[in-house]
């Protein structure tokens, strides 16, 4: 293959690879919002600390998410369900 033909081929492959990665990537913070909404509906007194707690659940630290929500007033069941929603 001539060098001049390789460049468009390489660029096309790169564009396809990057486009596929963008489609496969999760929506940023969409799950955090679901967690915050769950807290708002089921443990309204715990909404002050929900953002950071839900983010902890989103990144995979469910223990910290649960503990943080319980610390700000959510029941253990509500905290567990909210943190699961963040995943």
C-alpha positions as CSV (number, residue, x, y, z in Angstrom):
1,X,0.0,0.0,0.0
2,X,1.3,3.4,-0.9
3,X,2.1,5.8,2.0
4,X,-0.5,8.3,0.6
5,X,-3.2,5.6,0.8
6,X,-2.3,4.6,4.3
7,X,-2.9,8.0,5.9
8,X,-6.7,8.1,5.1
9,X,-7.0,4.5,6.1
10,X,-5.4,5.2,9.5
11,X,-7.5,8.3,10.0
12,X,-10.7,6.4,9.2
13,X,-9.8,3.6,11.6
14,X,-9.0,6.1,14.3
15,X,-12.3,7.9,13.8
16,X,-14.2,4.6,14.0
17,X,-12.4,3.6,17.2
18,X,-13.0,6.9,18.9
19,X,-16.6,7.0,17.8
20,X,-17.2,3.5,19.2
21,X,-15.6,4.5,22.5
22,X,-17.8,7.5,22.8
23,X,-20.9,5.4,22.2
24,X,-19.9,2.7,24.7
25,X,-18.9,5.1,27.4
26,X,-21.5,5.6,30.2
27,X,-23.3,8.9,30.6
28,X,-21.5,10.9,33.1
29,X,-23.3,11.3,36.4
30,X,-26.6,9.9,35.1
31,X,-26.6,7.3,37.8
32,X,-25.6,9.9,40.5
33,X,-28.8,11.8,39.6
34,X,-30.9,8.6,40.0
35,X,-29.4,8.0,43.4
36,X,-30.0,11.6,44.5
37,X,-33.6,11.4,43.2
38,X,-34.1,8.2,45.3
39,X,-32.8,9.9,48.4
40,X,-35.1,12.9,47.7
41,X,-38.1,10.6,47.5
42,X,-37.4,8.1,50.3
43,X,-35.2,10.0,52.8
44,X,-35.8,13.8,52.3
45,X,-33.9,14.7,55.5
46,X,-30.7,13.1,54.0
47,X,-30.6,15.3,50.8
48,X,-27.8,17.6,52.1
49,X,-25.1,14.9,51.9
50,X,-26.6,12.9,49.0
51,X,-24.5,14.3,46.2
52,X,-21.1,13.2,47.5
53,X,-22.5,9.9,48.9
54,X,-24.1,9.1,45.6
55,X,-20.8,9.9,43.8
56,X,-19.0,7.4,46.0
57,X,-21.5,4.8,45.0
58,X,-21.1,5.7,41.4
59,X,-17.4,5.1,41.5
60,X,-17.9,1.7,43.2
61,X,-17.5,2.6,46.9
62,X,-20.9,1.3,48.1
63,X,-19.7,1.0,51.7
64,X,-18.8,4.7,51.9
65,X,-22.1,5.6,50.0
66,X,-24.2,3.7,52.5
67,X,-22.3,5.0,55.6
68,X,-22.5,8.6,54.4
69,X,-26.3,8.5,53.7
70,X,-27.0,6.8,57.0
71,X,-24.9,9.4,58.7
72,X,-27.0,12.3,57.3
73,X,-30.3,10.6,58.3
74,X,-31.3,8.0,55.7
75,X,-32.5,4.6,56.9
76,X,-30.2,1.7,56.1
77,X,-32.7,0.3,53.5
78,X,-33.1,3.7,51.8
79,X,-29.3,4.2,51.8
80,X,-28.7,0.8,50.3
81,X,-31.3,1.2,47.6
82,X,-30.0,4.7,46.7
83,X,-26.4,3.5,46.5
84,X,-27.5,0.6,44.2
85,X,-29.2,3.1,42.0
86,X,-25.9,5.0,41.6
87,X,-24.2,2.1,40.0
